[in-house]
Amino acid sequence: FHRQCIRWPSGQFVYMGPNDPPELTQAAAAEARSLAAYREDPYSRSPAFRAKRDARNPFRRTASYPLSCPDVSELFAFEGPGLYAGSLPWMP
């Protein structure tokens, strides 16, 4: 789903996931909940996603991607609704 959100070409993508967890049924249910949340908010801009990110970042560090990759800075700033439709370097 994340590949689709950034419109990365499917022919140039191979998913290599981790080994199956011991509790596969439980993990599959958790993944289904996560996917449902991302389908509602593809770029994770909601307060719930923000709180999750803030909890993982106690020192409030920020990624420099919008500055170091100006060709995709609009994608990083996009908050929806819908999927980003602007120009991307990997699109024809």
PDB file of N, CA, C and O in Angstrom:
ATOM      1  N   PHE A   1       0.822  -1.194   0.000  1.00  0.00           N
ATOM      2  CA  PHE A   1       0.000   0.000   0.000  1.00  0.00           C
ATOM      3  C   PHE A   1       0.868   1.260   0.000  1.00  0.00           C
ATOM      4  O   PHE A   1       0.541   2.233  -0.680  1.00  0.00           O
ATOM      5  N   HIS A   2       1.958   1.251   0.748  1.00  0.00           N
ATOM      6  CA  HIS A   2       2.841   2.417   0.758  1.00  0.00           C
ATOM      7  C   HIS A   2       3.419   2.661  -0.633  1.00  0.00           C
ATOM      8  O   HIS A   2       3.569   3.810  -1.046  1.00  0.00           O
ATOM      9  N   ARG A   3       3.742   1.595  -1.356  1.00  0.00           N
ATOM     10  CA  ARG A   3       4.253   1.739  -2.718  1.00  0.00           C
ATOM     11  C   ARG A   3       3.243   2.481  -3.575  1.00  0.00           C
ATOM     12  O   ARG A   3       3.613   3.359  -4.354  1.00  0.00           O
ATOM     13  N   GLN A   4       1.982   2.139  -3.438  1.00  0.00           N
ATOM     14  CA  GLN A   4       0.934   2.788  -4.224  1.00  0.00           C
ATOM     15  C   GLN A   4       0.809   4.267  -3.853  1.00  0.00           C
ATOM     16  O   GLN A   4       0.567   5.103  -4.723  1.00  0.00           O
ATOM     17  N   CYS A   5       0.970   4.594  -2.573  1.00  0.00           N
ATOM     18  CA  CYS A   5       0.822   5.980  -2.117  1.00  0.00           C
ATOM     19  C   CYS A   5       1.869   6.913  -2.706  1.00  0.00           C
ATOM     20  O   CYS A   5       1.610   8.099  -2.909  1.00  0.00           O
ATOM     21  N   ILE A   6       3.050   6.373  -2.981  1.00  0.00           N
ATOM     22  CA  ILE A   6       4.080   7.217  -3.603  1.00  0.00           C
ATOM     23  C   ILE A   6       4.182   6.955  -5.102  1.00  0.00           C
ATOM     24  O   ILE A   6       5.066   7.476  -5.781  1.00  0.00           O
ATOM     25  N   ARG A   7       3.264   6.141  -5.599  1.00  0.00           N
ATOM     26  CA  ARG A   7       3.164   5.820  -7.017  1.00  0.00           C
ATOM     27  C   ARG A   7       4.465   5.249  -7.574  1.00  0.00           C
ATOM     28  O   ARG A   7       4.866   5.563  -8.695  1.00  0.00           O
ATOM     29  N   TRP A   8       5.110   4.414  -6.782  1.00  0.00           N
ATOM     30  CA  TRP A   8       6.319   3.730  -7.241  1.00  0.00           C
ATOM     31  C   TRP A   8       5.896   2.638  -8.209  1.00  0.00           C
ATOM     32  O   TRP A   8       4.967   1.895  -7.892  1.00  0.00           O
ATOM     33  N   PRO A   9       6.519   2.497  -9.366  1.00  0.00           N
ATOM     34  CA  PRO A   9       6.116   1.498 -10.358  1.00  0.00           C
ATOM     35  C   PRO A   9       6.188   0.068  -9.795  1.00  0.00           C
ATOM     36  O   PRO A   9       7.204  -0.332  -9.226  1.00  0.00           O
ATOM     37  N   SER A  10       5.109  -0.685  -9.960  1.00  0.00           N
ATOM     38  CA  SER A  10       5.058  -2.045  -9.409  1.00  0.00           C
ATOM     39  C   SER A  10       6.117  -2.955 -10.021  1.00  0.00           C
ATOM     40  O   SER A  10       6.591  -3.879  -9.360  1.00  0.00           O
ATOM     41  N   GLY A  11       6.492  -2.708 -11.264  1.00  0.00           N
ATOM     42  CA  GLY A  11       7.508  -3.532 -11.914  1.00  0.00           C
ATOM     43  C   GLY A  11       8.905  -3.321 -11.356  1.00  0.00           C
ATOM     44  O   GLY A  11       9.811  -4.105 -11.641  1.00  0.00           O
ATOM     45  N   GLN A  12       9.089  -2.277 -10.567  1.00  0.00           N
ATOM     46  CA  GLN A  12      10.394  -1.982  -9.972  1.00  0.00           C
ATOM     47  C   GLN A  12      10.378  -2.215  -8.463  1.00  0.00           C
ATOM     48  O   GLN A  12      11.203  -1.664  -7.734  1.00  0.00           O
ATOM     49  N   PHE A  13       9.437  -3.030  -8.002  1.00  0.00           N
ATOM     50  CA  PHE A  13       9.271  -3.225  -6.566  1.00  0.00           C
ATOM     51  C   PHE A  13       9.171  -4.705  -6.233  1.00  0.00           C
ATOM     52  O   PHE A  13       8.440  -5.450  -6.885  1.00  0.00           O
ATOM     53  N   VAL A  14       9.898  -5.117  -5.230  1.00  0.00           N
ATOM     54  CA  VAL A  14       9.811  -6.471  -4.711  1.00  0.00           C
ATOM     55  C   VAL A  14       9.722  -6.362  -3.201  1.00  0.00           C
ATOM     56  O   VAL A  14      10.609  -5.789  -2.569  1.00  0.00           O
ATOM     57  N   TYR A  15       8.668  -6.902  -2.617  1.00  0.00           N
ATOM     58  CA  TYR A  15       8.522  -6.874  -1.161  1.00  0.00           C
ATOM     59  C   TYR A  15       9.265  -8.057  -0.564  1.00  0.00           C
ATOM     60  O   TYR A  15       9.048  -9.203  -0.958  1.00  0.00           O
ATOM     61  N   MET A  16      10.131  -7.773   0.378  1.00  0.00           N
ATOM     62  CA  MET A  16      10.871  -8.826   1.076  1.00  0.00           C
ATOM     63  C   MET A  16      10.574  -8.653   2.558  1.00  0.00           C
ATOM     64  O   MET A  16      11.231  -7.866   3.240  1.00  0.00           O
ATOM     65  N   GLY A  17       9.589  -9.385   3.053  1.00  0.00           N
ATOM     66  CA  GLY A  17       9.177  -9.250   4.440  1.00  0.00           C
ATOM     67  C   GLY A  17       9.987 -10.112   5.376  1.00  0.00           C
ATOM     68  O   GLY A  17      10.767 -10.962   4.946  1.00  0.00           O
ATOM     69  N   PRO A  18       9.795  -9.885   6.662  1.00  0.00           N
ATOM     70  CA  PRO A  18      10.491 -10.703   7.656  1.00  0.00           C
ATOM     71  C   PRO A  18       9.899 -12.109   7.713  1.00  0.00           C
ATOM     72  O   PRO A  18       8.869 -12.389   7.099  1.00  0.00           O
ATOM     73  N   ASN A  19      10.550 -12.963   8.440  1.00  0.00           N
ATOM     74  CA  ASN A  19      10.028 -14.312   8.626  1.00  0.00           C
ATOM     75  C   ASN A  19       8.663 -14.245   9.310  1.00  0.00           C
ATOM     76  O   ASN A  19       8.356 -13.274  10.002  1.00  0.00           O
ATOM     77  N   ASP A  20       7.855 -15.272   9.115  1.00  0.00           N
ATOM     78  CA  ASP A  20       6.554 -15.304   9.764  1.00  0.00           C
ATOM     79  C   ASP A  20       6.718 -15.323  11.279  1.00  0.00           C
ATOM     80  O   ASP A  20       7.526 -16.088  11.806  1.00  0.00           O
ATOM     81  N   PRO A  21       5.956 -14.485  11.983  1.00  0.00           N
ATOM     82  CA  PRO A  21       6.047 -14.479  13.448  1.00  0.00           C
ATOM     83  C   PRO A  21       5.434 -15.753  14.025  1.00  0.00           C
ATOM     84  O   PRO A  21       4.648 -16.424  13.355  1.00  0.00           O
ATOM     85  N   PRO A  22       5.792 -16.087  15.270  1.00  0.00           N
ATOM     86  CA  PRO A  22       5.254 -17.305  15.888  1.00  0.00           C
ATOM     87  C   PRO A  22       3.725 -17.290  15.979  1.00  0.00           C
ATOM     88  O   PRO A  22       3.083 -18.325  15.802  1.00  0.00           O
ATOM     89  N   GLU A  23       3.150 -16.129  16.253  1.00  0.00           N
ATOM     90  CA  GLU A  23       1.691 -15.995  16.350  1.00  0.00           C
ATOM     91  C   GLU A  23       1.173 -15.365  15.062  1.00  0.00           C
ATOM     92  O   GLU A  23       0.772 -14.201  15.054  1.00  0.00           O
ATOM     93  N   LEU A  24       1.181 -16.121  13.992  1.00  0.00           N
ATOM     94  CA  LEU A  24       0.837 -15.607  12.676  1.00  0.00           C
ATOM     95  C   LEU A  24      -0.585 -15.048  12.616  1.00  0.00           C
ATOM     96  O   LEU A  24      -0.802 -14.007  11.996  1.00  0.00           O
ATOM     97  N   THR A  25      -1.544 -15.702  13.233  1.00  0.00           N
ATOM     98  CA  THR A  25      -2.932 -15.229  13.201  1.00  0.00           C
ATOM     99  C   THR A  25      -3.049 -13.867  13.877  1.00  0.00           C
ATOM    100  O   THR A  25      -3.710 -12.962  13.367  1.00  0.00           O
ATOM    101  N   GLN A  26      -2.402 -13.734  15.026  1.00  0.00           N
ATOM    102  CA  GLN A  26      -2.428 -12.464  15.750  1.00  0.00           C
ATOM    103  C   GLN A  26      -1.741 -11.370  14.936  1.00  0.00           C
ATOM    104  O   GLN A  26      -2.242 -10.248  14.863  1.00  0.00           O
ATOM    105  N   ALA A  27      -0.612 -11.681  14.331  1.00  0.00           N
ATOM    106  CA  ALA A  27       0.112 -10.709  13.525  1.00  0.00           C
ATOM    107  C   ALA A  27      -0.699 -10.290  12.303  1.00  0.00           C
ATOM    108  O   ALA A  27      -0.705  -9.114  11.939  1.00  0.00           O
ATOM    109  N   ALA A  28      -1.378 -11.233  11.670  1.00  0.00           N
ATOM    110  CA  ALA A  28      -2.203 -10.924  10.500  1.00  0.00           C
ATOM    111  C   ALA A  28      -3.350  -9.993  10.884  1.00  0.00           C
ATOM    112  O   ALA A  28      -3.691  -9.084  10.127  1.00  0.00           O
ATOM    113  N   ALA A  29      -3.939 -10.211  12.038  1.00  0.00           N
ATOM    114  CA  ALA A  29      -5.023  -9.337  12.501  1.00  0.00           C
ATOM    115  C   ALA A  29      -4.503  -7.923  12.757  1.00  0.00           C
ATOM    116  O   ALA A  29      -5.162  -6.943  12.410  1.00  0.00           O
ATOM    117  N   ALA A  30      -3.323  -7.821  13.362  1.00  0.00           N
ATOM    118  CA  ALA A  30      -2.729  -6.507  13.616  1.00  0.00           C
ATOM    119  C   ALA A  30      -2.403  -5.802  12.297  1.00  0.00           C
ATOM    120  O   ALA A  30      -2.621  -4.597  12.169  1.00  0.00           O
ATOM    121  N   GLU A  31      -1.887  -6.537  11.329  1.00  0.00           N
ATOM    122  CA  GLU A  31      -1.588  -5.950  10.018  1.00  0.00           C
ATOM    123  C   GLU A  31      -2.854  -5.465   9.325  1.00  0.00           C
ATOM    124  O   GLU A  31      -2.844  -4.424   8.668  1.00  0.00           O
ATOM    125  N   ALA A  32      -3.933  -6.209   9.466  1.00  0.00           N
ATOM    126  CA  ALA A  32      -5.207  -5.805   8.860  1.00  0.00           C
ATOM    127  C   ALA A  32      -5.697  -4.495   9.476  1.00  0.00           C
ATOM    128  O   ALA A  32      -6.203  -3.628   8.763  1.00  0.00           O
ATOM    129  N   ARG A  33      -5.551  -4.345  10.792  1.00  0.00           N
ATOM    130  CA  ARG A  33      -5.943  -3.089  11.454  1.00  0.00           C
ATOM    131  C   ARG A  33      -5.071  -1.935  10.978  1.00  0.00           C
ATOM    132  O   ARG A  33      -5.563  -0.835  10.727  1.00  0.00           O
ATOM    133  N   SER A  34      -3.775  -2.195  10.858  1.00  0.00           N
ATOM    134  CA  SER A  34      -2.862  -1.146  10.387  1.00  0.00           C
ATOM    135  C   SER A  34      -3.196  -0.726   8.967  1.00  0.00           C
ATOM    136  O   SER A  34      -3.231   0.466   8.662  1.00  0.00           O
ATOM    137  N   LEU A  35      -3.441  -1.692   8.103  1.00  0.00           N
ATOM    138  CA  LEU A  35      -3.776  -1.380   6.715  1.00  0.00           C
ATOM    139  C   LEU A  35      -5.063  -0.572   6.636  1.00  0.00           C
ATOM    140  O   LEU A  35      -5.154   0.362   5.839  1.00  0.00           O
ATOM    141  N   ALA A  36      -6.056  -0.914   7.446  1.00  0.00           N
ATOM    142  CA  ALA A  36      -7.323  -0.165   7.459  1.00  0.00           C
ATOM    143  C   ALA A  36      -7.070   1.288   7.855  1.00  0.00           C
ATOM    144  O   ALA A  36      -7.655   2.199   7.270  1.00  0.00           O
ATOM    145  N   ALA A  37      -6.204   1.511   8.844  1.00  0.00           N
ATOM    146  CA  ALA A  37      -5.900   2.873   9.276  1.00  0.00           C
ATOM    147  C   ALA A  37      -5.190   3.648   8.168  1.00  0.00           C
ATOM    148  O   ALA A  37      -5.484   4.824   7.953  1.00  0.00           O
ATOM    149  N   TYR A  38      -4.263   3.004   7.466  1.00  0.00           N
ATOM    150  CA  TYR A  38      -3.565   3.679   6.366  1.00  0.00           C
ATOM    151  C   TYR A  38      -4.476   3.918   5.165  1.00  0.00           C
ATOM    152  O   TYR A  38      -4.299   4.903   4.448  1.00  0.00           O
ATOM    153  N   ARG A  39      -5.431   3.051   4.937  1.00  0.00           N
ATOM    154  CA  ARG A  39      -6.375   3.284   3.827  1.00  0.00           C
ATOM    155  C   ARG A  39      -7.211   4.530   4.102  1.00  0.00           C
ATOM    156  O   ARG A  39      -7.554   5.265   3.176  1.00  0.00           O
ATOM    157  N   GLU A  40      -7.540   4.773   5.374  1.00  0.00           N
ATOM    158  CA  GLU A  40      -8.283   5.983   5.746  1.00  0.00           C
ATOM    159  C   GLU A  40      -7.402   7.221   5.682  1.00  0.00           C
ATOM    160  O   GLU A  40      -7.876   8.303   5.336  1.00  0.00           O
ATOM    161  N   ASP A  41      -6.138   7.070   6.009  1.00  0.00           N
ATOM    162  CA  ASP A  41      -5.206   8.196   6.108  1.00  0.00           C
ATOM    163  C   ASP A  41      -3.870   7.779   5.487  1.00  0.00           C
ATOM    164  O   ASP A  41      -2.920   7.489   6.214  1.00  0.00           O
ATOM    165  N   PRO A  42      -3.784   7.744   4.149  1.00  0.00           N
ATOM    166  CA  PRO A  42      -2.610   7.194   3.469  1.00  0.00           C
ATOM    167  C   PRO A  42      -1.268   7.825   3.847  1.00  0.00           C
ATOM    168  O   PRO A  42      -0.233   7.160   3.792  1.00  0.00           O
ATOM    169  N   TYR A  43      -1.281   9.095   4.227  1.00  0.00           N
ATOM    170  CA  TYR A  43      -0.028   9.773   4.540  1.00  0.00           C
ATOM    171  C   TYR A  43       0.134   9.996   6.041  1.00  0.00           C
ATOM    172  O   TYR A  43       0.949  10.814   6.469  1.00  0.00           O
ATOM    173  N   SER A  44      -0.634   9.276   6.825  1.00  0.00           N
ATOM    174  CA  SER A  44      -0.559   9.241   8.298  1.00  0.00           C
ATOM    175  C   SER A  44      -0.469  10.632   8.929  1.00  0.00           C
ATOM    176  O   SER A  44       0.444  10.914   9.705  1.00  0.00           O
ATOM    177  N   ARG A  45      -1.416  11.487   8.590  1.00  0.00           N
ATOM    178  CA  ARG A  45      -1.431  12.859   9.108  1.00  0.00           C
ATOM    179  C   ARG A  45      -2.390  13.040  10.285  1.00  0.00           C
ATOM    180  O   ARG A  45      -2.444  14.123  10.869  1.00  0.00           O
ATOM    181  N   SER A  46      -3.141  12.012  10.641  1.00  0.00           N
ATOM    182  CA  SER A  46      -4.129  12.129  11.711  1.00  0.00           C
ATOM    183  C   SER A  46      -3.457  12.281  13.075  1.00  0.00           C
ATOM    184  O   SER A  46      -2.282  11.946  13.224  1.00  0.00           O
ATOM    185  N   PRO A  47      -4.191  12.782  14.070  1.00  0.00           N
ATOM    186  CA  PRO A  47      -3.636  12.893  15.423  1.00  0.00           C
ATOM    187  C   PRO A  47      -3.155  11.547  15.980  1.00  0.00           C
ATOM    188  O   PRO A  47      -2.165  11.505  16.709  1.00  0.00           O
ATOM    189  N   ALA A  48      -3.834  10.463  15.651  1.00  0.00           N
ATOM    190  CA  ALA A  48      -3.425   9.149  16.159  1.00  0.00           C
ATOM    191  C   ALA A  48      -2.053   8.763  15.609  1.00  0.00           C
ATOM    192  O   ALA A  48      -1.195   8.299  16.361  1.00  0.00           O
ATOM    193  N   PHE A  49      -1.840   8.947  14.322  1.00  0.00           N
ATOM    194  CA  PHE A  49      -0.533   8.651  13.735  1.00  0.00           C
ATOM    195  C   PHE A  49       0.539   9.604  14.277  1.00  0.00           C
ATOM    196  O   PHE A  49       1.662   9.189  14.559  1.00  0.00           O
ATOM    197  N   ARG A  50       0.181  10.884  14.418  1.00  0.00           N
ATOM    198  CA  ARG A  50       1.139  11.865  14.933  1.00  0.00           C
ATOM    199  C   ARG A  50       1.585  11.480  16.344  1.00  0.00           C
ATOM    200  O   ARG A  50       2.773  11.556  16.658  1.00  0.00           O
ATOM    201  N   ALA A  51       0.639  11.066  17.200  1.00  0.00           N
ATOM    202  CA  ALA A  51       0.969  10.663  18.570  1.00  0.00           C
ATOM    203  C   ALA A  51       1.908   9.460  18.565  1.00  0.00           C
ATOM    204  O   ALA A  51       2.834   9.382  19.373  1.00  0.00           O
ATOM    205  N   LYS A  52       1.665   8.533  17.657  1.00  0.00           N
ATOM    206  CA  LYS A  52       2.525   7.353  17.555  1.00  0.00           C
ATOM    207  C   LYS A  52       3.946   7.757  17.163  1.00  0.00           C
ATOM    208  O   LYS A  52       4.919   7.267  17.736  1.00  0.00           O
ATOM    209  N   ARG A  53       4.058   8.658  16.177  1.00  0.00           N
ATOM    210  CA  ARG A  53       5.384   9.134  15.761  1.00  0.00           C
ATOM    211  C   ARG A  53       6.072   9.899  16.885  1.00  0.00           C
ATOM    212  O   ARG A  53       7.262   9.709  17.134  1.00  0.00           O
ATOM    213  N   ASP A  54       5.315  10.772  17.570  1.00  0.00           N
ATOM    214  CA  ASP A  54       5.903  11.554  18.658  1.00  0.00           C
ATOM    215  C   ASP A  54       6.421  10.652  19.772  1.00  0.00           C
ATOM    216  O   ASP A  54       7.469  10.927  20.356  1.00  0.00           O
ATOM    217  N   ALA A  55       5.691   9.573  20.070  1.00  0.00           N
ATOM    218  CA  ALA A  55       6.120   8.647  21.118  1.00  0.00           C
ATOM    219  C   ALA A  55       7.424   7.943  20.739  1.00  0.00           C
ATOM    220  O   ALA A  55       8.211   7.578  21.613  1.00  0.00           O
ATOM    221  N   ARG A  56       7.650   7.756  19.451  1.00  0.00           N
ATOM    222  CA  ARG A  56       8.875   7.097  18.979  1.00  0.00           C
ATOM    223  C   ARG A  56      10.033   8.068  18.817  1.00  0.00           C
ATOM    224  O   ARG A  56      11.147   7.652  18.497  1.00  0.00           O
ATOM    225  N   ASN A  57       9.788   9.350  19.033  1.00  0.00           N
ATOM    226  CA  ASN A  57      10.790  10.373  18.772  1.00  0.00           C
ATOM    227  C   ASN A  57      10.893  11.326  19.974  1.00  0.00           C
ATOM    228  O   ASN A  57      10.523  12.494  19.859  1.00  0.00           O
ATOM    229  N   PRO A  58      11.387  10.846  21.122  1.00  0.00           N
ATOM    230  CA  PRO A  58      11.397  11.690  22.322  1.00  0.00           C
ATOM    231  C   PRO A  58      12.297  12.917  22.210  1.00  0.00           C
ATOM    232  O   PRO A  58      12.094  13.882  22.947  1.00  0.00           O
ATOM    233  N   PHE A  59      13.272  12.913  21.326  1.00  0.00           N
ATOM    234  CA  PHE A  59      14.175  14.050  21.191  1.00  0.00           C
ATOM    235  C   PHE A  59      13.737  15.014  20.080  1.00  0.00           C
ATOM    236  O   PHE A  59      14.439  15.975  19.767  1.00  0.00           O
ATOM    237  N   ARG A  60      12.575  14.744  19.495  1.00  0.00           N
ATOM    238  CA  ARG A  60      11.975  15.619  18.468  1.00  0.00           C
ATOM    239  C   ARG A  60      12.911  15.880  17.297  1.00  0.00           C
ATOM    240  O   ARG A  60      13.005  17.005  16.806  1.00  0.00           O
ATOM    241  N   ARG A  61      13.604  14.835  16.852  1.00  0.00           N
ATOM    242  CA  ARG A  61      14.474  14.954  15.687  1.00  0.00           C
ATOM    243  C   ARG A  61      13.618  14.881  14.439  1.00  0.00           C
ATOM    244  O   ARG A  61      12.583  14.214  14.434  1.00  0.00           O
ATOM    245  N   THR A  62      14.030  15.548  13.399  1.00  0.00           N
ATOM    246  CA  THR A  62      13.284  15.522  12.145  1.00  0.00           C
ATOM    247  C   THR A  62      14.169  14.998  11.026  1.00  0.00           C
ATOM    248  O   THR A  62      15.388  15.170  11.032  1.00  0.00           O
ATOM    249  N   ALA A  63      13.528  14.365  10.081  1.00  0.00           N
ATOM    250  CA  ALA A  63      14.249  13.869   8.906  1.00  0.00           C
ATOM    251  C   ALA A  63      14.541  15.041   7.981  1.00  0.00           C
ATOM    252  O   ALA A  63      13.749  15.979   7.888  1.00  0.00           O
ATOM    253  N   SER A  64      15.659  14.987   7.309  1.00  0.00           N
ATOM    254  CA  SER A  64      16.039  16.072   6.407  1.00  0.00           C
ATOM    255  C   SER A  64      15.593  15.822   4.970  1.00  0.00           C
ATOM    256  O   SER A  64      15.971  16.567   4.066  1.00  0.00           O
ATOM    257  N   TYR A  65      14.795  14.783   4.752  1.00  0.00           N
ATOM    258  CA  TYR A  65      14.399  14.438   3.383  1.00  0.00           C
ATOM    259  C   TYR A  65      13.793  15.603   2.604  1.00  0.00           C
ATOM    260  O   TYR A  65      14.176  15.816   1.453  1.00  0.00           O
ATOM    261  N   PRO A  66      12.859  16.371   3.184  1.00  0.00           N
ATOM    262  CA  PRO A  66      12.303  17.474   2.382  1.00  0.00           C
ATOM    263  C   PRO A  66      13.355  18.480   1.923  1.00  0.00           C
ATOM    264  O   PRO A  66      13.200  19.103   0.872  1.00  0.00           O
ATOM    265  N   LEU A  67      14.416  18.642   2.698  1.00  0.00           N
ATOM    266  CA  LEU A  67      15.483  19.568   2.298  1.00  0.00           C
ATOM    267  C   LEU A  67      16.495  18.912   1.375  1.00  0.00           C
ATOM    268  O   LEU A  67      16.951  19.530   0.413  1.00  0.00           O
ATOM    269  N   SER A  68      16.847  17.672   1.659  1.00  0.00           N
ATOM    270  CA  SER A  68      17.881  17.011   0.870  1.00  0.00           C
ATOM    271  C   SER A  68      17.353  16.403  -0.421  1.00  0.00           C
ATOM    272  O   SER A  68      18.142  16.076  -1.308  1.00  0.00           O
ATOM    273  N   CYS A  69      16.047  16.245  -0.548  1.00  0.00           N
ATOM    274  CA  CYS A  69      15.432  15.686  -1.754  1.00  0.00           C
ATOM    275  C   CYS A  69      14.351  16.637  -2.256  1.00  0.00           C
ATOM    276  O   CYS A  69      13.166  16.311  -2.176  1.00  0.00           O
ATOM    277  N   PRO A  70      14.729  17.799  -2.769  1.00  0.00           N
ATOM    278  CA  PRO A  70      13.730  18.789  -3.174  1.00  0.00           C
ATOM    279  C   PRO A  70      12.761  18.288  -4.245  1.00  0.00           C
ATOM    280  O   PRO A  70      11.652  18.809  -4.363  1.00  0.00           O
ATOM    281  N   ASP A  71      13.163  17.286  -5.023  1.00  0.00           N
ATOM    282  CA  ASP A  71      12.267  16.765  -6.065  1.00  0.00           C
ATOM    283  C   ASP A  71      11.028  16.092  -5.495  1.00  0.00           C
ATOM    284  O   ASP A  71      10.030  15.933  -6.198  1.00  0.00           O
ATOM    285  N   VAL A  72      11.081  15.693  -4.223  1.00  0.00           N
ATOM    286  CA  VAL A  72       9.921  15.041  -3.611  1.00  0.00           C
ATOM    287  C   VAL A  72       9.404  15.813  -2.399  1.00  0.00           C
ATOM    288  O   VAL A  72       8.601  15.282  -1.633  1.00  0.00           O
ATOM    289  N   SER A  73       9.847  17.050  -2.212  1.00  0.00           N
ATOM    290  CA  SER A  73       9.427  17.820  -1.041  1.00  0.00           C
ATOM    291  C   SER A  73       7.911  18.040  -1.016  1.00  0.00           C
ATOM    292  O   SER A  73       7.311  18.066   0.059  1.00  0.00           O
ATOM    293  N   GLU A  74       7.292  18.199  -2.181  1.00  0.00           N
ATOM    294  CA  GLU A  74       5.833  18.368  -2.212  1.00  0.00           C
ATOM    295  C   GLU A  74       5.122  17.106  -1.747  1.00  0.00           C
ATOM    296  O   GLU A  74       4.085  17.188  -1.088  1.00  0.00           O
ATOM    297  N   LEU A  75       5.662  15.947  -2.079  1.00  0.00           N
ATOM    298  CA  LEU A  75       5.083  14.691  -1.610  1.00  0.00           C
ATOM    299  C   LEU A  75       5.160  14.614  -0.089  1.00  0.00           C
ATOM    300  O   LEU A  75       4.191  14.210   0.555  1.00  0.00           O
ATOM    301  N   PHE A  76       6.300  14.997   0.498  1.00  0.00           N
ATOM    302  CA  PHE A  76       6.441  14.971   1.955  1.00  0.00           C
ATOM    303  C   PHE A  76       5.473  15.928   2.634  1.00  0.00           C
ATOM    304  O   PHE A  76       5.036  15.665   3.755  1.00  0.00           O
ATOM    305  N   ALA A  77       5.130  17.028   1.983  1.00  0.00           N
ATOM    306  CA  ALA A  77       4.227  18.012   2.571  1.00  0.00           C
ATOM    307  C   ALA A  77       2.758  17.677   2.336  1.00  0.00           C
ATOM    308  O   ALA A  77       1.888  18.233   3.008  1.00  0.00           O
ATOM    309  N   PHE A  78       2.470  16.795   1.414  1.00  0.00           N
ATOM    310  CA  PHE A  78       1.089  16.482   1.042  1.00  0.00           C
ATOM    311  C   PHE A  78       0.354  15.813   2.195  1.00  0.00           C
ATOM    312  O   PHE A  78       0.877  14.895   2.828  1.00  0.00           O
ATOM    313  N   GLU A  79      -0.861  16.278   2.462  1.00  0.00           N
ATOM    314  CA  GLU A  79      -1.663  15.724   3.548  1.00  0.00           C
ATOM    315  C   GLU A  79      -3.003  15.170   3.081  1.00  0.00           C
ATOM    316  O   GLU A  79      -3.834  14.799   3.910  1.00  0.00           O
ATOM    317  N   GLY A  80      -3.228  15.105   1.784  1.00  0.00           N
ATOM    318  CA  GLY A  80      -4.491  14.578   1.293  1.00  0.00           C
ATOM    319  C   GLY A  80      -5.502  15.685   1.157  1.00  0.00           C
ATOM    320  O   GLY A  80      -5.146  16.855   1.298  1.00  0.00           O
ATOM    321  N   PRO A  81      -6.709  15.373   0.899  1.00  0.00           N
ATOM    322  CA  PRO A  81      -7.257  14.008   0.816  1.00  0.00           C
ATOM    323  C   PRO A  81      -6.846  13.313  -0.478  1.00  0.00           C
ATOM    324  O   PRO A  81      -6.368  13.945  -1.421  1.00  0.00           O
ATOM    325  N   GLY A  82      -7.040  12.029  -0.496  1.00  0.00           N
ATOM    326  CA  GLY A  82      -6.690  11.243  -1.665  1.00  0.00           C
ATOM    327  C   GLY A  82      -5.197  11.020  -1.758  1.00  0.00           C
ATOM    328  O   GLY A  82      -4.446  11.322  -0.830  1.00  0.00           O
ATOM    329  N   LEU A  83      -4.777  10.485  -2.895  1.00  0.00           N
ATOM    330  CA  LEU A  83      -3.363  10.209  -3.124  1.00  0.00           C
ATOM    331  C   LEU A  83      -2.706  11.373  -3.849  1.00  0.00           C
ATOM    332  O   LEU A  83      -3.350  12.078  -4.626  1.00  0.00           O
ATOM    333  N   TYR A  84      -1.434  11.565  -3.593  1.00  0.00           N
ATOM    334  CA  TYR A  84      -0.668  12.630  -4.219  1.00  0.00           C
ATOM    335  C   TYR A  84      -0.679  12.443  -5.733  1.00  0.00           C
ATOM    336  O   TYR A  84      -0.413  11.352  -6.237  1.00  0.00           O
ATOM    337  N   ALA A  85      -0.988  13.516  -6.446  1.00  0.00           N
ATOM    338  CA  ALA A  85      -1.089  13.414  -7.902  1.00  0.00           C
ATOM    339  C   ALA A  85      -0.035  14.263  -8.607  1.00  0.00           C
ATOM    340  O   ALA A  85      -0.040  14.348  -9.835  1.00  0.00           O
ATOM    341  N   GLY A  86       0.865  14.888  -7.860  1.00  0.00           N
ATOM    342  CA  GLY A  86       1.882  15.726  -8.473  1.00  0.00           C
ATOM    343  C   GLY A  86       2.971  14.945  -9.172  1.00  0.00           C
ATOM    344  O   GLY A  86       2.942  13.715  -9.226  1.00  0.00           O
ATOM    345  N   SER A  87       3.919  15.667  -9.700  1.00  0.00           N
ATOM    346  CA  SER A  87       5.028  15.063 -10.436  1.00  0.00           C
ATOM    347  C   SER A  87       6.009  14.405  -9.462  1.00  0.00           C
ATOM    348  O   SER A  87       6.291  14.937  -8.388  1.00  0.00           O
ATOM    349  N   LEU A  88       6.521  13.237  -9.861  1.00  0.00           N
ATOM    350  CA  LEU A  88       7.515  12.515  -9.069  1.00  0.00           C
ATOM    351  C   LEU A  88       8.642  12.077  -9.994  1.00  0.00           C
ATOM    352  O   LEU A  88       8.387  11.716 -11.143  1.00  0.00           O
ATOM    353  N   PRO A  89       9.882  12.101  -9.516  1.00  0.00           N
ATOM    354  CA  PRO A  89      11.032  11.800 -10.380  1.00  0.00           C
ATOM    355  C   PRO A  89      11.001  10.423 -11.015  1.00  0.00           C
ATOM    356  O   PRO A  89      11.572  10.240 -12.091  1.00  0.00           O
ATOM    357  N   TRP A  90      10.361   9.453 -10.395  1.00  0.00           N
ATOM    358  CA  TRP A  90      10.361   8.090 -10.931  1.00  0.00           C
ATOM    359  C   TRP A  90       9.185   7.811 -11.849  1.00  0.00           C
ATOM    360  O   TRP A  90       9.037   6.696 -12.350  1.00  0.00           O
ATOM    361  N   MET A  91       8.349   8.816 -12.073  1.00  0.00           N
ATOM    362  CA  MET A  91       7.213   8.635 -12.974  1.00  0.00           C
ATOM    363  C   MET A  91       7.591   9.102 -14.382  1.00  0.00           C
ATOM    364  O   MET A  91       8.348  10.058 -14.551  1.00  0.00           O
ATOM    365  N   PRO A  92       7.046   8.406 -15.394  1.00  0.00           N
ATOM    366  CA  PRO A  92       7.373   8.810 -16.784  1.00  0.00           C
ATOM    367  C   PRO A  92       6.808  10.167 -17.132  1.00  0.00           C
ATOM    368  O   PRO A  92       6.994  10.644 -18.252  1.00  0.00           O
TER     369      PRO A  92
END
